[in-house]
Amino acid sequence: MLGIKTGLKKLFRLSVKKLLRGKLSNDLIVRELMESFRADEMGHQAKTSGADLGYGWIHYSFVRTIKPQNILCIGSRHGYIPAVLAQACKDNKKGHVDFVDPGYGPENKNHWTGVGYWKTKSGKRSFKKFGLEEFITLYVMTSAEFAEKRRKLAYEYIYIDGDHSYQGVKYDYEVFWPMLKNRGFMVFHDIFVKGMMSEGKYGTNELWTEISGKNAIDLHLKGSGLGIVQKV
Ligand SMILES: C[S@@+](CC[C@H](N)C(=O)[O-])C[C@H]1O[C@@H](n2cnc3c(N)ncnc32)[C@H](O)[C@@H]1O
């Protein structure tokens, strides 16, 4: 009896492992991914128990629709949005995410709620568990260090969620905008967030007011807000 139970448990674990490496196609996989990369209810309006990706749906559907070859993602505490982007590439059978985060934690002055995850072994291994390793490369460095090394790249989709000071987010905008392909999209998290942190004043809202013109989609979502601007 015990043997059958153990066998069934083993089989179940194997099937879950197999499922995790598949398409984003059922609630079990979605919930596993959300838990593993700590999808948060506040910042992304995500609800893991209901397999509701929140803002993640927007990124996922954009990537599934425009089928980009190259995506750049700057900053993520535990990897939720980079994982969604990589999963969308995997489901497209095409595309790659360059994910840049220095793995800042509270000991760094400009961590902007970073938790030091990308410097740890589990951070570095996290994408493999979901079979995403072919679709994403992690660069443990600042956006400035990355831009210095990889100046010639061109992207169809760029997501900015790193240094949230006005100077920081403006730097990312100015440096990466020229690397955005014509008709590509640049997406900013936290466009509605205002106020002070120990790191300084939130600045995405101010930059967004400056750059959002006629080619911008100002998504009036609950929560931190997402600003999308197309290069035309
Ligand atoms: C606000 S957190 C991102 C939180 C995000 N809303 C989420 O869902 O995970 C900011 C992240 O940006 C990273 N970061 C801070 N300064 C950066 C920089 N100059 N370049 C790239 N990433 C940076 C931090 O290490 C941190 O992980």
The ligand as a Gaussian input file, in Angstrom:
#p B3LYP/6-31G(d) Opt

LIG

0 1
 C       11.298000      48.400000      -7.660000
 S       12.239000      46.919000      -7.773000
 C       11.236000      46.294000      -8.924000
 C        9.963000      45.953000      -8.246000
 C        9.004000      45.532000      -9.253000
 N        7.908000      46.422000      -9.304000
 C        8.700000      44.071000      -9.147000
 O        7.623000      43.684000      -9.416000
 O        9.567000      43.246000      -8.846000
 C       13.607000      47.569000      -8.510000
 C       14.665000      46.596000      -8.944000
 O       15.548000      47.366000      -9.759000
 C       16.868000      47.026000      -9.469000
 N       17.692000      48.179000      -9.779000
 C       17.995000      49.249000      -9.000000
 N       18.828000      50.079000      -9.627000
 C       19.048000      49.545000     -10.857000
 C       19.819000      49.939000     -11.985000
 N       20.536000      51.048000     -11.969000
 N       19.814000      49.152000     -13.077000
 C       19.079000      47.991000     -13.111000
 N       18.324000      47.576000     -12.067000
 C       18.308000      48.339000     -10.963000
 C       16.899000      46.617000      -8.009000
 O       17.958000      45.703000      -7.767000
 C       15.509000      46.002000      -7.833000
 O       15.546000      44.607000      -7.971000

